[in-house]
Amino acid sequence: MIVNNSKTLTLSLLFSLVFISCEKNKYVSFEGVIQELEVTTWMYGTHIIYGTEANVTENERYALRSDNFDLSEFMLEPVLVEGYLIKGYPVDGGPEYINVDAIEIP
């Protein structure tokens, strides 16, 4: 009986970990101007963008990275950026951290 409970507990934990790791990050879309990231207190991201998220009027800042784009090619011009929030951020008083999935020049 103890062996069965141990197996059940192990399987339950395994399925829980799989479920948690499959959870999707929030997808965001916002407009703004990409700038090169300089020395900051938070030190993550390659670039930063100041802009507004869809349906939000406040200016926000986001640290950016991208596996698909050279963000330097889009610096200092208005862009529409879409991507996923990276889990575990913000830290050290920094902004949300976005993995850029798409960029459009409006």
C-alpha positions as CSV (number, residue, x, y, z in Angstrom):
1,M,0.0,0.0,0.0
2,I,2.8,2.4,0.8
3,V,4.4,1.7,-2.6
4,N,1.2,2.6,-4.4
5,N,0.8,5.9,-2.5
6,S,4.4,6.7,-3.3
7,K,3.9,6.1,-7.0
8,T,0.7,8.1,-7.0
9,L,2.4,11.0,-5.2
10,T,5.4,10.9,-7.7
11,L,3.1,10.8,-10.7
12,S,1.0,13.7,-9.3
13,L,4.1,15.8,-8.7
14,L,5.4,15.0,-12.2
15,F,2.1,16.0,-13.9
16,S,2.0,19.2,-11.8
17,L,5.4,20.2,-12.9
18,V,4.6,19.5,-16.6
19,F,1.4,21.6,-16.2
20,I,3.2,24.5,-14.6
21,S,6.0,24.5,-17.2
22,C,3.5,24.6,-20.1
23,E,1.8,27.7,-18.8
24,K,1.9,30.5,-21.4
25,N,3.5,33.8,-20.7
26,K,1.4,36.9,-21.3
27,Y,1.6,38.2,-24.9
28,V,1.8,42.0,-25.1
29,S,1.6,44.6,-27.9
30,F,2.7,48.2,-27.6
31,E,3.9,51.2,-29.6
32,G,7.0,53.2,-28.8
33,V,10.6,54.1,-29.7
34,I,13.4,51.5,-29.2
35,Q,16.6,52.8,-27.6
36,E,19.9,51.1,-26.9
37,L,20.1,50.0,-23.2
38,E,22.9,51.8,-21.3
39,V,24.2,51.0,-17.9
40,T,21.2,50.4,-15.5
41,T,20.6,49.1,-12.0
42,W,18.8,46.0,-13.4
43,M,21.2,44.9,-16.2
44,Y,18.9,42.7,-18.4
45,G,17.8,43.2,-22.0
46,T,19.7,44.6,-24.9
47,H,17.4,47.5,-25.6
48,I,14.6,49.4,-24.0
49,I,11.4,50.9,-25.3
50,Y,9.3,53.7,-24.0
51,G,5.7,53.4,-25.2
52,T,2.1,52.5,-24.6
53,E,0.5,49.1,-24.4
54,A,-2.6,48.6,-26.5
55,N,-5.6,50.2,-24.7
56,V,-3.4,51.9,-22.1
57,T,-2.7,55.6,-22.1
58,E,0.2,55.7,-19.6
59,N,3.8,55.6,-21.0
60,E,5.6,52.4,-19.9
61,R,9.1,51.2,-20.3
62,Y,10.1,47.6,-21.2
63,A,13.5,46.0,-21.4
64,L,13.7,44.1,-24.6
65,R,15.5,41.1,-26.2
66,S,14.8,39.2,-29.4
67,D,15.9,36.0,-30.9
68,N,14.4,36.9,-34.3
69,F,15.4,40.6,-34.9
70,D,18.4,42.9,-34.6
71,L,16.6,45.5,-32.5
72,S,19.3,48.0,-33.3
73,E,17.9,48.2,-36.9
74,F,14.7,49.7,-35.5
75,M,16.2,52.3,-33.1
76,L,14.9,55.8,-32.8
77,E,11.8,55.4,-34.9
78,P,8.2,54.6,-33.9
79,V,7.5,50.9,-34.0
80,L,4.7,48.5,-33.0
81,V,6.3,45.6,-31.0
82,E,4.7,42.3,-29.9
83,G,6.2,39.6,-27.7
84,Y,6.0,37.6,-24.5
85,L,6.7,38.8,-21.0
86,I,9.6,36.8,-19.6
87,K,8.9,35.1,-16.3
88,G,10.8,36.2,-13.2
89,Y,10.9,39.9,-14.1
90,P,11.0,42.8,-13.2
91,V,13.9,42.7,-10.7
92,D,16.0,45.3,-9.0
93,G,13.5,48.0,-9.7
94,G,13.7,47.5,-13.5
95,P,10.9,47.2,-16.0
96,E,9.0,44.2,-17.4
97,Y,11.2,42.1,-19.7
98,I,9.9,41.2,-23.2
99,N,11.1,38.7,-25.7
100,V,10.2,40.5,-29.0
101,D,8.4,38.2,-31.4
102,A,7.3,40.8,-34.1
103,I,8.1,44.4,-35.0
104,E,6.1,46.6,-37.4
105,I,6.8,50.1,-38.5
106,P,3.4,51.8,-38.5
